[in-house]
Amino acid sequence: MQELGNAINESLSDSDRIAAAIGEIKRAGYDVFLVLEATIGFNKREEAEETEEGETVELDSPPETGRRKVGKIKLTSQDQKFLRALKIAIDEESR
């Protein structure tokens, strides 16, 4: 994680475009303070987990509800865990 932080900092420091923009601001008589916040998350992949792209899941409601099929979306295993945590079930048969 430290290496990623160093790489991001280095990229910003080495950017000619950022340096030029800061130079323009300073020439206009301003002091520049650049504060960036990044949230970086890590999740250990499970061995049985699907690929990063996820899988296509067709979402549709049972015919007796009178609702129509809404389409297909890609869900990762993280998406599925999140939906389960919210007690939202997906139709396993439509996979």
C-alpha positions as CSV (number, residue, x, y, z in Angstrom):
1,M,0.0,0.0,0.0
2,Q,2.9,2.3,0.8
3,E,4.4,1.7,-2.7
4,L,1.0,2.7,-4.3
5,G,1.0,5.9,-2.3
6,N,4.6,6.7,-3.3
7,A,3.7,6.0,-7.0
8,I,0.7,8.3,-6.9
9,N,2.8,11.1,-5.2
10,E,5.6,10.6,-7.7
11,S,3.2,10.8,-10.7
12,L,1.8,14.1,-9.4
13,S,5.2,15.5,-8.7
14,D,6.6,14.6,-12.1
15,S,3.6,15.9,-14.1
16,D,4.6,18.8,-16.3
17,R,0.9,19.7,-16.7
18,I,0.3,20.0,-13.0
19,A,3.6,22.0,-12.5
20,A,2.5,24.4,-15.3
21,A,-0.9,24.9,-13.8
22,I,0.6,25.6,-10.3
23,G,3.1,28.0,-11.9
24,E,0.3,30.0,-13.5
25,I,-1.5,30.3,-10.2
26,K,1.7,31.4,-8.5
27,R,2.4,34.0,-11.2
28,A,-1.1,35.4,-10.6
29,G,0.0,36.1,-7.0
30,Y,-1.5,33.1,-5.2
31,D,0.0,30.5,-2.9
32,V,-1.0,27.0,-3.8
33,F,-1.9,24.2,-1.5
34,L,-2.8,20.9,-3.1
35,V,-4.4,18.3,-0.9
36,L,-5.7,15.1,-2.5
37,E,-7.6,12.4,-0.7
38,A,-7.7,8.9,-2.0
39,T,-9.6,6.0,-0.7
40,I,-7.9,2.7,-1.7
41,G,-9.7,-0.5,-0.7
42,F,-8.3,-4.0,-0.7
43,N,-10.3,-7.2,-0.7
44,K,-8.7,-10.6,-0.6
45,R,-10.1,-12.6,-3.6
46,E,-11.7,-15.9,-2.8
47,E,-10.4,-18.9,-4.8
48,A,-13.9,-19.7,-6.3
49,E,-14.6,-16.1,-7.1
50,E,-15.5,-15.2,-10.7
51,T,-13.4,-13.1,-13.0
52,E,-13.0,-9.3,-12.4
53,E,-15.5,-8.6,-15.2
54,G,-18.2,-10.6,-13.3
55,E,-21.0,-12.6,-14.7
56,T,-24.1,-11.5,-16.5
57,V,-27.2,-12.0,-14.4
58,E,-30.6,-11.6,-16.0
59,L,-33.0,-9.8,-13.6
60,D,-36.6,-10.4,-14.0
61,S,-39.7,-10.6,-11.8
62,P,-42.1,-13.6,-11.6
63,P,-44.9,-13.4,-14.2
64,E,-47.6,-13.2,-11.5
65,T,-46.4,-9.8,-10.3
66,G,-47.2,-8.3,-13.7
67,R,-43.8,-6.8,-13.9
68,R,-41.7,-7.0,-17.0
69,K,-38.1,-8.1,-17.4
70,V,-35.7,-5.3,-16.8
71,G,-32.6,-6.5,-18.5
72,K,-29.1,-7.9,-17.9
73,I,-26.3,-6.5,-15.7
74,K,-22.9,-7.8,-14.7
75,L,-22.4,-8.6,-11.0
76,T,-19.1,-9.4,-9.3
77,S,-18.9,-11.6,-6.3
78,Q,-18.6,-8.3,-4.2
79,D,-21.9,-7.1,-5.7
80,Q,-23.5,-10.4,-4.8
81,K,-22.2,-10.2,-1.2
82,F,-23.4,-6.6,-0.9
83,L,-26.9,-7.5,-2.1
84,R,-27.0,-10.5,0.3
85,A,-26.0,-8.2,3.2
86,L,-29.0,-6.0,2.3
87,K,-31.1,-9.2,2.2
88,I,-31.7,-8.7,-1.5
89,A,-32.0,-12.0,-3.4
90,I,-31.1,-12.5,-7.1
91,D,-32.8,-15.1,-9.2
92,E,-30.2,-17.9,-9.4
93,E,-32.1,-19.7,-12.2
94,S,-31.6,-16.8,-14.7
95,R,-27.8,-17.1,-14.6
